[in-house]
Amino acid sequence: MLADYVLISALIFFISCGILWMIISKIQNSNFSTRFKRVVIYIGIAIIFLIVVLIFDHHSANHIALNA
C-alpha cells in the first residue's frame, strides 16, 4: 500500500511551502534591503522547484521499477 509514498511526498511539499511562506513573511517585514529580500525569495522558490523535481523523479523511478 502506497509503495511510492505519495502522502509522505505531499506532506513534505506542503511543509516546505509552509516554511517558505513563514520565511518570506518574516523577510518582508524586516529592515533588510529590497535586493536581499528579492534574492531570498528567489532562492526559496528555487528550493521549492527542486523539491518538486525530486518528488516527480522519485515517483517516476518508482513507477518504472514497478511496471518494468
C-alpha positions as MATLAB code, in Angstrom:
seq = 'MLADYVLISALIFFISCGILWMIISKIQNSNFSTRFKRVVIYIGIAIIFLIVVLIFDHHSANHIALNA';
ca = [
       0.000    0.000    0.000;
       1.384    3.356   -1.095;
       4.723    1.898   -2.131;
       5.784    5.227   -3.624;
       4.909    7.273   -0.523;
       2.543    9.714   -2.204;
       1.170   11.008    1.083;
       4.639   11.469    2.572;
       5.775   13.360   -0.533;
       2.710   15.606   -0.386;
       3.332   16.228    3.304;
       6.959   17.151    2.600;
       5.829   19.517   -0.153;
       3.221   21.263    1.998;
       5.554   21.539    4.988;
       8.291   23.048    2.812;
       5.793   25.512    1.309;
       4.652   26.479    4.801;
       8.222   27.017    5.955;
       8.917   29.108    2.858;
       5.778   31.168    3.493;
       6.848   31.844    7.096;
      10.360   32.831    5.993;
       9.057   35.110    3.245;
       6.592   36.820    5.594;
       9.346   37.437    8.154;
      11.715   38.707    5.456;
       9.061   41.052    4.030;
       8.529   42.643    7.450;
      12.239   43.040    8.173;
      14.540   46.001    7.566;
      16.749   44.232    5.034;
      17.420   45.811    1.674;
      14.975   45.129   -1.130;
      17.666   43.354   -3.127;
      18.371   40.926   -0.257;
      14.650   40.263    0.168;
      14.281   39.566   -3.547;
      17.275   37.207   -3.598;
      15.993   35.247   -0.582;
      12.565   34.883   -2.194;
      14.118   33.677   -5.466;
      16.261   31.150   -3.593;
      13.178   29.908   -1.728;
      11.241   29.479   -4.963;
      14.192   27.625   -6.489;
      14.298   25.284   -3.477;
      10.553   24.565   -3.820;
      11.080   23.880   -7.529;
      13.933   21.496   -6.690;
      11.740   19.675   -4.160;
       9.003   19.271   -6.789;
      11.501   17.924   -9.335;
      12.894   15.447   -6.799;
       9.390   14.265   -5.858;
       8.466   13.710   -9.509;
      11.782   11.958  -10.145;
      11.125    9.637   -7.214;
       7.588    8.875   -8.383;
       8.596    8.223  -11.991;
      11.533    5.989  -10.976;
       9.251    4.043   -8.668;
       6.601    3.691  -11.377;
       9.163    2.449  -13.906;
      10.596   -0.031  -11.386;
       7.164   -1.433  -10.543;
       5.963   -1.705  -14.154;
       9.124   -2.807  -15.937;
];
